[in-house]
């Protein structure tokens, strides 16, 4: 049953995300963002997406957030540099845009009976003939190396370009 | 007893996280925090992908999430390198100091 994981993971993710965008210190933001990613990982576990949940913690909470911390450390920002400088006029626009996005999605979700009535675990199980899809490494690698082999290989080229680009951009001019 | 969780719950949660990320991107001036807001928005999209993957009983959405995570990693690496170059040029990472194109 995915009800407890939804409420626990959702509460962690939303609280931590709010803390992330409001903290004064960038290091505190990084730490709260790690908590948000762990909360989302719990949500993925509740949706039977175990492999994605593990990748989420490994790549996001592990690799990307350590990269952020390293950059904050390398920049050697003075405490004044870490302080929050908000844009008051933009705050109104941002709040309107954010509330608008949520309102549109909530309105769609309420009107759509397919998402609410057809989205219960029982209805999904009935539609797919009683079998619950399990997003483990075996099932995902079957898809990845069978139907999505070309995108997978192109991704390796993209990561190579990112590595070379990062080295070229940060290297001191000779 | 908690109400039963449906696809609609996951989509609304995903929209909520996307909106929080959007708010951070628009209001903050520290480029590091803006990038964190971007990561949050990408993750909200991932949540929607996996929710619809569960809804349709199809693994396609989870495979796509895998690619999104790989692209997000590449994006973070390049964006943070640009940030390093900006810091070397201007000595700060606030958006106000990077206004060369503003006549």
Interface residues (C-beta under 8 A of the other chain):
Chain A: X2 X3 X4 X6 X7 X10 X13 X14 X17 X18 X20 X21 X26 X29 X30 X33 X36 X37 X40 X43 X44 X46 X47 X48 X49 X51 X52 X55 X56 X59 X60 X63 X64 X67 X68 X71 X72 X74 X75 X77 X81 X82 X84 X85 X86 X87 X90 X91 X93 X94 X95 X97 X98 X99 X101 X102 X104 X105 X106 X108 X109 X110 X112 X115 X116 X117 X118 X119 X120 X121 X124 X127 X128 X131 X132 X133 X135 X139 X140 X143 X144 X148 X151 X155 X158 X159 X161 X162 X163 X165 X166 X169 X170
Chain B: X2 X3 X4 X5 X6 X7 X8 X9 X10 X11 X12 X13 X14 X15 X16 X17 X18 X19 X20 X21 X22 X23 X24 X26 X27 X28 X29 X30 X32 X33 X35 X36 X37 X39 X40 X43 X46 X47 X50 X51 X53 X54 X55 X57 X58 X59 X60 X62 X63 X65 X66 X67 X69 X70 X71 X72 X73 X74 X75 X76 X77 X78 X80 X81 X82 X83 X84 X85 X87 X92 X93 X94 X96
